[in-house]
Amino acid sequence: MTRRSDVLELAVLGLLHDAPMHGYELRKRLNGLLGAFRALSYGTLYPALKSLTAQGLIQETAADDGTTSALAGRRARIVYELTADGKERFQLLIRSPGPAAWEDETFDVHFAFFSRTDAASRLQVLEGRRTRLQERLDGVRRSMTRTREKLDSYTLELQRHGQESVEREVRWLNELIDTERAGNMTHLFDPDKDPAPRPAPRPGTPSHDPSSTTTTN
């Protein structure tokens, strides 16, 4: 599977872990809550749902919400819900993070489900993300040193902006890691104490509320 498919699997299983959803509602939640999937189309989502269904990770049920009618020729709306195997698969994904968990395309999604992730895995993802960004920051600084005299002022300003953005995220990660190690974030990431925890937004990115179903354009 591609990395995008892997992250989509995690996102779908994570959202269905909270409650069954119609395909439309699920797509809206993915588009509105997870930045990596703001442009998610039905052409991408439904093949993924069919694959997860074939694997036995989710199942389809027909919802009787009063809108279906045999005389009107309407089909029952399909609701997707997690199976026992799907719950087990979701726990495996969030408790066994690998290097892909702290890449640009995947970090936000893993972070969104930190409320269901154990402390050791949270720290592994946060520290891995920080290491990756520090490597990137070192590379940007070396590049600016080598090419400063060859670039125009606008290109230099763009590079400086990128450097400052990475530096802000590294500082943010340092604060999260220090707080996590001190055990002060337990009340934020313990689903038994807080049924709807909201992770802090990354610097330079819009804040998403996991309890909202509003699509962000």
C-alpha positions in Angstrom: 0.0 0.0 0.0 1.1 3.6 -0.6 1.8 5.9 2.4 -1.4 7.8 1.6 -3.4 4.6 1.6 -1.9 3.6 4.9 -2.8 7.0 6.5 -6.3 6.9 5.0 -6.8 3.5 6.6 -5.7 4.8 10.0 -7.9 7.9 9.7 -11.0 5.9 8.7 -10.5 3.3 11.4 -9.9 6.0 14.0 -13.0 8.0 13.1 -15.2 4.9 13.0 -13.7 3.8 16.4 -15.8 6.6 17.9 -19.1 5.9 16.1 -20.5 4.4 13.0 -20.9 6.8 10.1 -22.5 7.2 6.7 -20.0 7.6 3.8 -21.0 11.3 3.4 -20.4 12.0 7.1 -17.2 10.1 7.1 -15.9 12.0 4.1 -16.9 15.3 5.7 -15.0 14.5 8.9 -11.9 13.4 7.0 -12.0 16.6 4.9 -12.7 18.9 7.8 -10.6 17.4 10.5 -7.5 15.9 8.8 -5.5 18.3 6.8 -4.0 15.6 4.6 -7.5 14.7 3.3 -9.1 18.1 2.7 -9.4 17.3 -1.0 -10.5 13.7 -0.5 -13.0 12.6 -3.1 -15.5 9.8 -3.1 -13.4 8.2 -5.9 -10.7 7.8 -3.3 -12.8 7.1 -0.2 -15.2 4.4 -1.4 -12.5 2.1 -2.9 -10.7 2.4 0.5 -14.0 1.5 2.3 -14.5 -1.5 0.0 -11.0 -2.7 0.7 -11.4 -2.3 4.5 -14.7 -4.2 4.2 -13.1 -7.0 2.3 -10.4 -7.3 4.9 -13.1 -7.6 7.6 -12.0 -4.4 9.4 -15.3 -2.6 8.9 -18.8 -3.7 8.0 -21.8 -2.2 6.2 -25.2 -1.9 7.6 -28.4 -0.4 6.1 -29.7 2.5 8.2 -33.4 2.8 8.7 -33.6 6.6 9.2 -37.0 7.1 7.8 -35.8 8.3 4.4 -35.9 5.0 2.6 -38.9 3.9 0.7 -39.5 0.8 -1.4 -42.2 2.6 -3.3 -40.0 5.6 -4.0 -37.3 3.4 -5.2 -34.7 4.8 -2.7 -31.9 2.6 -1.5 -31.2 2.4 2.2 -28.3 4.5 3.3 -25.2 2.5 4.2 -23.6 3.0 7.6 -20.0 1.9 8.1 -18.9 0.6 11.5 -15.8 -1.0 13.0 -15.5 -4.7 13.5 -13.6 -6.4 16.3 -10.8 -7.0 13.9 -10.9 -3.3 12.9 -10.6 -2.2 16.5 -7.6 -4.5 16.9 -6.0 -3.2 13.7 -6.5 0.4 14.8 -4.8 -0.3 18.2 -1.9 -2.0 16.4 -1.4 1.0 14.1 -1.3 3.6 16.9 0.7 1.5 19.3 3.3 0.5 16.8 4.4 3.7 15.1 7.3 3.5 12.6 9.3 6.2 10.8 6.4 7.0 8.5 4.4 8.3 11.5 6.5 11.5 11.7 6.6 12.4 8.0 4.8 15.5 6.8 1.9 13.5 5.2 1.3 11.3 8.3 2.2 13.1 11.4 -1.0 15.2 11.8 -3.1 12.1 11.5 -1.2 10.2 14.1 -1.3 13.2 16.4 -5.1 13.5 15.9 -5.5 10.1 17.6 -3.0 10.7 20.5 -6.0 10.5 22.9 -6.0 6.8 22.2 -2.3 6.3 22.0 -0.1 5.1 24.9 2.5 7.5 26.4 5.5 5.6 25.0 4.2 5.7 21.5 3.3 9.4 21.7 6.9 10.1 22.8 8.3 8.0 20.0 6.2 9.9 17.4 7.0 13.3 18.8 10.7 12.6 19.2 10.9 11.1 15.7 9.2 14.2 14.3 11.6 16.5 16.1 14.6 14.6 14.8 13.3 14.7 11.3 12.7 18.4 11.5 16.1 19.1 13.0 17.8 17.2 10.1 15.8 19.3 7.7 16.7 22.5 9.6 20.4 21.7 9.4 20.1 21.1 5.7 18.3 24.5 5.1 20.9 26.3 7.1 23.8 24.7 5.2 22.0 25.5 1.9 21.5 29.2 2.8 25.1 29.5 3.8 26.3 28.1 0.5 23.9 29.9 -1.8 23.3 33.2 0.0 25.4 35.3 -2.5 23.9 33.6 -5.5 20.2 34.1 -4.7 18.0 37.1 -5.1 16.4 38.8 -2.1 13.0 37.1 -2.7 14.3 33.6 -2.8 16.4 34.3 0.3 13.2 35.6 2.1 11.4 32.4 1.0 14.1 30.2 2.4 14.2 32.3 5.6 10.4 31.9 6.0 10.8 28.1 5.6 13.6 28.0 8.2 11.5 30.0 10.7 8.5 27.7 10.2 10.6 24.6 11.0 12.2 26.3 14.0 8.7 27.1 15.4 7.6 23.6 15.0 10.7 22.3 16.7 10.1 24.6 19.7 6.5 23.4 19.8 7.6 19.8 19.8 10.2 20.5 22.5 7.4 21.8 24.7 5.1 18.8 24.0 7.9 16.3 24.7 8.9 18.0 28.0 5.3 18.2 29.1 4.7 14.6 28.1 7.7 13.3 30.0 6.6 15.2 33.0 3.3 13.4 32.9 1.3 16.7 32.7 -0.6 15.8 29.6 -2.4 12.8 31.0 -5.6 14.7 31.5 -5.5 15.8 27.9 -4.9 12.4 26.3 -6.8 10.1 28.6 -10.1 9.2 26.9 -11.5 8.0 30.2 -11.0 11.4 31.8 -11.8 13.5 28.7 -14.1 11.9 26.2 -13.4 14.5 23.5 -9.8 15.7 23.9 -8.5 18.2 21.3 -4.8 18.1 20.3 -3.0 21.4 20.2 -2.6 22.8 16.7 0.8 22.8 15.0 2.4 26.2 14.5 1.3 27.8 11.2 -1.6 25.4 10.7 -5.4 26.0 11.3 -6.9 24.5 14.4 -9.3 21.6 13.9 -11.9 20.6 16.4 -12.4 16.7 16.3 -15.9 17.2 17.8 -16.9 19.4 14.8 -18.4 18.0 11.6 -18.0 21.3 9.6 -16.0 20.9 6.4 -13.1 23.3 6.0 -12.6 24.6 2.5 
